Amino acid sequence: MLKGLLISYCFIVNVIGFIVMGRDKKLAKAHKWRIQEKTLWGLAFIGGAIGMTIAMNVFHHKTRHLLFKVGFPFLAIVDLVIFIILLR
């Protein structure tokens, strides 16, 4: 049961991360008020970095910012390792 909850959490938080990055890109293109970077980082730190890294590449969003370009993939690897360890 715990493994099922962990898998569900991982899936949901990464889908949310993907959607949030897509939404921020849409807001950026429309020159509207954006999602704060601390919100993006917070979502990445709680496990959404995998989805956010994928979205970053799909939407070509934040790819010019070195901190995001390196940080999100790094956190994605960390998240993946943590999830694998917890699923054992």
N, C-alpha and C positions, 0 to 999 in steps of 0.2 A: 504494500500500500504506500509506504514512504517513497519507494522508487517511482511509483506512478505519479505521486504528487510532485516529485522533483522533476520528472520529465515534463509534466504539464506546466510547471513553473518556468522551466527553461524555454519551452515552446512559446508560451504566452508572452514572457518578457521580451523575447527576441522578435516576435511579431510586432509587439508594441514599439520596440526600438526601430524596426524597419519603417513602420507607419509614421512615427514621429520625424524621422529623418526625411521621409518623402514630403511630409507636411511642411517642414522647415524650408525645404528646397522650393516648394510651391509658393510659400510666403516670400521668400527671397526674390523669386522671379517677379512677383507682383509688387515688390517694393513696399511690403507691409511689415507690421510689427512682427519680430522674429521670436523664436523659442530661444530662451537664454542658454548660453553655452554651459552654464553650471547644471542646468536641467539635463542637457544632452550627456554630460559627463556622469551625472548621478545615475541616469538610466543605464549607462554603460557599466558603471561600477556594480550595480545590483544584478548584473547578469545579462544585460541586453547588448553587449558589445558585438556578439556574432552577427545578429540581425542588423545592427547599425553599421558594421563594416561592410556587409553585403549591400546595404542601401546606399552607403557612401559611394560605392563603385557603380551601382545601377543608376543612381540619380546624378552622378558626378557632382556630389555635394561635399563641401569641405575638403576637397582633394588638394587644394593649394595650400592648406594650412598644415604645416609640418607636424604640429602637435597632434592633430586629428589623424593625419595620414600614417603616423607611426603609433600613436597612442591607442586608437581603436583596435587595430589588428593585434597589438600586444595584449590588450585586455581580452580580446576574443580568444587568444591562445590560453591565457590564464583561466578564463571562464571555462573553456573546453576541458582543460586539465582538471579543474575543480569538479566539474560535473562528472567526469569519468571516474575520478577517485570516489566521489560520493555514491555513484551507482554500483560500485563493487560490492 
